[in-house]
Amino acid sequence: MNKYKTHLVIMLLLITITTSAQDFQGVATYKTQRKIDIKMDSTQVNNEMQTKMIEMMKKQFQKTYNLTFNKEESLYKEEVSLDKPQTGMGGEFQIVSFGGGGGTDVLYKNTKDQRYADHKDTMGKLFLVKDDLEKIDWKLEADTKYIGEYQCYKATYTKMVEKPRSFSNSVTTIKDEEEKGEDKEPEMIERTVTAWYTPQVPVNNGPAMYQGLPGLILEIHDGKLTIICSKIVLNPEEKISIEEPTKGKTVNQKKYDEIMEKKTKEMMERYAPRKGSRNGESIEIRIGG
């Protein structure tokens, strides 16, 4: 089937489903994970400790989210789990979290008005990031596959992102730039994002800040980040209520990014290797991408 016929089938299917779903709503559950590279420069870190560090870092990015949606609005929120507290590893190794929402963050999107309100608990302070939704220039592909019982179609788009840097390299770069009085632009690279969406769920929405396709997005591959839908409940018996968050200091996305950049630099400098540390005992953690 060529691309023209594929796209025609998608649009006809979407129109058919949409006309029969005036009060359409549902809940989609997503699981996220992110690949992590850990480079050990220390002969003091044995295999057991390395394995523990990798597992601890993985758990930081293995989360479950619920997307509650109707045809125009949605709420995306982390599902809070009551895990056992993790035991410290001792030594100087620590896991530093730059977020800290603890499941209280809520992303509201209105795809009709093309806007969002992102309620964030950042380092103990509440923010309400309000801005326009980014228009994503999706390219509809002919590839198809099933995710559960839903037939999905592939879509891609290309964006420019900052090249990932290791924690230790980032700290060194920040200090060098400050000493030289420079504000160097980050190195940018091109990345292709891949989505799989289903017209069987007639909403142009998806997890996180991904939307704009003729059907619900069930899977995302964005660099080292993967988001996969594990469950969908359509038109549940109990009517869904979607309320836009209102609490927190209101800022736009640009202002919030500036605040986060400043806080991140402060945190990285705070946890940077101290002078006088024994040679060779450095750990590089790469989470970018």
N, C-alpha and C positions, 0 to 999 in steps of 0.2 A: 504494500500500500504506500503510495507516494505521500509527500508531506501535505499537499493540498487536500487530498481525500481524508487524511488523518485529522487535520484541523477542522474540516467540515463536519466529520463525525463527532468530534469533541463539542463543537458549538451546538449542533442539533441535539445532542444528548443533554447538554447543559440547559438549553431552552426548555426541553421537555420536562426535566426535573424541576426547574425553577417555577414553572407555571403551576405545578401541582404541590408546591410547598410554600404557601403564603406565610405560615407562622413557624417556619423552620428554625430549629435550634438544636444544640447538642453539646457534648463534652468529649474532647479528644485528649488522651493521655500520651505524653511524649517522654522518652528517656534520652538523656544527653550523655555524651562522653567526649573526651578530648585526649589525643595522643600527647604524651609527655616524654621529652628527651632529658635524661639525667646523665651528665658527664662527671665521672669521678677522677679528680687529679690527685687524690690522697692515697697513699699506700696503707693508711691507717683504717680505711673504710673497708670492712670485709664484705663478703657476698651476702651474708645474712642481713647486715644493716642496709646494704644497697637495696635488697628486695623489700625490706620494710618501708624504706623511704618511697620507693616507687608505688607500693600499694597505698600508702597514706596519701600521696599526691593524686593518684587515680580517683580515690574516693571523694576528693574535693570537687571533682568535675563530673562524677556519676550521679546525676540528679534526675528526679521525676517531676514533670510539670503537667498541669491541667490547663487546657485551652477551652474556656467556656464561651460559646459563640451563638450568635444568631446571624441573620443575613447581612447585618450592617455593623455590628459591634462585637467585641470580644474582650475577655480578661485572660491573661496568661500569668499563672502563679505557680510557684514551687510547692510541691506536695511535701509537707513537713513530716519527717520520720523521727522516731524516738530511738536513735541508735545509742549503743553503749559508748560512754566517753572513751576517747582514744588515750592510750598510755603514752606518756612522753618517752622519747628515745634517749634522752640524756645528751651530754656533750653540748656542742654549740649549734647543732642542727635544729632549726625551727621551721614550721610551715607558716608563712606570712600570708594572711588574707587581706586583700585590698577592698573587699566588699563588706560582708558582715551583715547582710540582710536577714539571715536566719529564717528565711521563708516568709518574710513580711513584704518583700518587693512584689508589686503588682503592675503589670503592663496593660493599660487599656488602649484599644485601637478602635477607631471609627473609620471604616473603609469607605463609607459614603461621603463623609466630609474630608477624608484624607488627612486625619490628624491623630495624634496619640497623646496620652498622659501617662508618664512612667513614674510610679511612686517608688522611691528608693530609700533604704536605710543605709547610709554610707558612713561607716566609722562612727555610728551612734547619732548621726544627724539626719533628719528627714528632709528629702528633696522631692519636689514634684516637677519633673522635666516635661514641659509641654511644647510640642512643635508639630510641624507638618510631616506626614509620612513621606519617606523617600520614594520617588517613582523609580521602580526597577525595570530596566530595559530587558525583559525576559525574551529569550529566543526559544520558541516552541520546537521541540524535536519530535521525530517519528517513533523513537524507541518507547516500548511499553513493557510493563511487568505488573505482577500482582503483589500487593502488600496485604496479607490476610485475604479477605474476600473482595477487596477493592482493586479494580483495574486502574493502574496509574500510568501517567504519561510524563515523559522527561522534559525538563526545561533548564536552560542554563543562562548565566549572564557573567560578564567579566567586570572586575573592579580592581582598583589600585589600593593596596594596603601597605602599611609600614612593615619593613623587613624585620622579622623577629630577631631579638638580641638576647643573649644570656643575661642573667641577673648580675653577675660580676662585671661583665662588659658594659652593661648599662650604667652601673654606678661609676665605673672608671670614666666613661664618656661624659657623663653629667659633670663630674668634678673637673675634667680637663676643659670643658666648654666654659665653666664658671671662672676658672683661673685665667682663661684667655679672653674672657668677656665676649664669647661667641654664643650665638643662638642658632646652631646648625640645624638645617632641615633634615628630618629623618629620611633614610633611604627607602624608596618605594619600589614595590614589585607588583606584577600583575597576577591575579588569581581568578580562576574560574569556579563559580559556585554552581552546584548541581542540585536541582530539586525534582521530586517526584510528587505529582498532584493527581487527585481523582475528581473528575466531573460528577461522580456519583454523590458527592457531598457538595451541594451548590452554593459555596461561599468562596469569595476571592480572598481568603485569609490563610493563616498558617502560624506556626510557632514563632516566638520571639519577634524580630522585626522583618520577617519574611512574609510577603503577601503579594497580591496583584496577579494571580493566575486564575484561569477559569475552572476553579475547583479547589478544595482544601488541600494544602500541602501536607503530605504524610512523611516525607523524608527529606533531609537536607544534608549536603556534604559541602562544608565551607572550610577549606584548608584542613586543619587537624580536628575541627569540630564536626561531630556527627549528631544529628537529631533524628530519632525514629519514632513514629507513632506506634504504640503497642495496643491501643484500645480506643474504640469509638462508640459512644452511646448517642443515638439520634432520637430527638423528640422524647425525652424522658417524661415519665408520668408527672413528676413534680416540676412545675414550670420554673424555668431558669430566670434569675434576676441578675442583670448586668448593670452595675453602678460605677460610674467614673470616679476614681479617687480624687479627693480634694485636699488632703492634708499634706503639709510639707512646704518648704521654701520653694516658691515657683521660680524656675529658671528655664531658659531654652537649652537646647542640646549643646550648642557651642559653649555657653557659659559653664554648663556642668562638666564638659570635657576639660575645660581650663582648670576648674577646681580639682578634678580628679588627677590631672597631670601634676599639679603642684603637690597634692597629697601623696601621690605615688613617689615623686622624687624625694620627699621628706622621709617616707617610709623606707625607701631603698637605701638612703644614706644612713638611716638609723641602724639598719641591719647589715650594713656593709662590713666586710672582714676588717677587724681592728688591726692597727699597726702593732707589730710585735708578735702576730700570730705565727705559729711554727710553719716553716716553708713546706709547701706541697700539700697542705691540708685545706684545699679549696674545693668547693662543690659548685658546679654550674648547673642551673636549672633553666631549661628552655621551654616556655609554655606558649610562645607566640604562634600565630597561624590558626 
